[in-house]
Amino acid sequence: MKDTRDKGMWVPGVALAARLRHRLRRPLSFYLTALVIIAIVPSFVFSLVILKRITDEQDRVLTALLKASTGSVTRVVEREIDGMLTTLKALSPGNEIDPSDLAALHARATAALADTGNNLILIDRAGHQLLNTRVPFGSALGPASDPSSVGQAFERGEPLVSDVFFGKTANRWVYNVYLPVRTPLGNPDYLLTLTGDAHNMLKAVNRDVLSPGWNAALLDRTGNLIASSDPSLAVGKPFFMDLVPAFKVGISEAVHDGVAYRTVTEFSMTTGWRIVAWAKTSEVDAPVLWSFLWLSAGAVLFAAFAVAGSTLIARILAQGVTMLARDARLLGEGRPIAARQHMITEVETVSKAIADAAQERAKAESEIRFLMREVAHRSKNQLTVIQSMLNQSVTNAEGRLDFADTFRKRIAGLARSTDLMIANASLGVDFGELAQNQLQPFIPDDPRRVRIAGPAVRLDAQVSQTLGMALHELATNATKYGALCNGHGTVDLSWTLGDENVVIIWRERGADLSAIPSEPRKGFGTMVLERMLAMALGATLKRSTHEDGIEWHVTIPRTHLQGELEDDS
């Protein structure tokens, strides 16, 4: 039941996927065009978002610059006023004057204000001018031209900056800076006044400190114009736009005669005046509008080019896919394939890969055939060796258990030699590693009783098997009759490498000579040592008997040790 349900759930899913693939089966040009559209539309939307963010950032930067500009104007104005107050304080040390010595005050002020464009006036509480450096001392003077600000200055008893007004003596638009002063008796009955020309404030609203398309104006507390970068605006007249309240500063919008304006307002705490910068909203937003128009036009043009290009690329890709499909069929048939040149480097790379794969396939098939022949050859050799081992074990065995143990150990030694041969088939088997591998099962608890030493010698597969079996038989004899059958005997296996021969020496010490036959039996071990080593490797063997053990000298020509390795190289 479970399998049925699983199949029932799986089949509809496969059918749905098959129907979906069938419905979406379209030529490559369709998918390339869809890819272009998918790439363009998000990019266009993203560009709009980025443009909007850039525009907002530009607005913030512009606002900061305009605020900095209006702030700069404010600082220029306040520095001018502070300078005038400093001059007034310098002309009246301790905020005192001597009414009886006005001629000296007139002379000092005239000298101090030369080339500044400013003039000193002294006004009493009645609003009369007592001196004015615009005219010679002693000239007839009338009342002050701005009685309202004079009254405010006396009422507050502190420095005051007036609004702009038309000076009767100067016969131009001016402003006053008042400093209440005392007589030597301490009576605050006078205003030491420094009058400035409104025209001089044009330096504060210079166009050079404004962004292109923007104007700035300096307004007094009543909203009348003191100075402006727009020469069409008249000094002393109300500003042409209704602005935000006097103490509100920052960015705002205003409309005049149906035209929208962007304004930036700054307030001067020292003077009470306002600095306003303005520009038409349409001119401010024009760069952004043009950016949107150019972006839209560019997107349409780019889409047209992209669709045309995708169609051309689709045809080129289709041609390359057709070529690759033909090469793939040839590869499946096992036929040779030549790499093809193509306009698209990836297609050319795949074509080269298919051609290389065809060559590798042919090479692999050849190697497989060779390996099959080699496996058959070596299997026959192994079977021959096993058959000889079996025959000798049966012939020399004293019983079934002895036969089984002897045959098992010989098979294990052959297996260890085969493992080394397989693990090092391409490089050959190191004789030292082979000796350690074969003698390991026979080494007593004290490993110093078996010593192996000699230079590096590489053996091919067949030689390693033969020498492995020979070492196994020598170790077996030493365990049964020789130095390893007691608790103190030792075995030294060493070899030397000459120009033409390799000499292997097996030396036993501490053996019980009475247990060692004077003449070895012609068993499997003797056959391996005498027949296989002599016949297969061209070895020369010499057996010696010493007082404490036997010694074997095996001399093998070097050409017999690495025959297959040299042939492979």
Buried (B, 14 or more C-beta within 10 A) or exposed (E): EEEEEEEEEEEEEEEEEEEEEEEEEEEBBBBBBEEBBEEBEEEBEEBBEEBEEEBEEEBEEBBEBBBEBBBBBBBBBBEBBBBBBEBBBEBBEEBBBEBEEBEEBBEBBBEBBEEEEBBBBBBBEEBEBBBBBBBEBEEEBEEBBBEEBBEEBBEEEEBBBBBBBBBBBBEEBBBBBBBBBBBEEEEEBBBBBBBBBBBBBBEBBBEEBBBEEBBBBBBBBEBBBBBBBEEEBEBBEEBBBEBBEBEEBEBBEBEEEEEEBBBBBBBBEBBBBBBBBBBBBEEBBEEBEEBBEEBEEEBEEBBEEBBEEBBEBBEBBEBBEEBBEEBBEBBEEEEEBEBBEBEEEEBBEBBBBBBEBBEEBEEEEEEEEEEEEEEEEBEEEEEEBBEBBBEBBEEBBEEEEEBEEBBEBBBEBBEBBBEBBEEBBEEBBBBBBBBBBBBEBBBBEEEEBBEBEBEEBBBBBBBBBBBBBBBBBBBBBBBEBBBBBEEEBBBBBBBEBEEEBBBBBBBBBBBBBEEBEEEBEEBBBBBBBBEBBBEBBEBBBEBEEEEBBBBBBBBBBEEBBBBBBEEEE
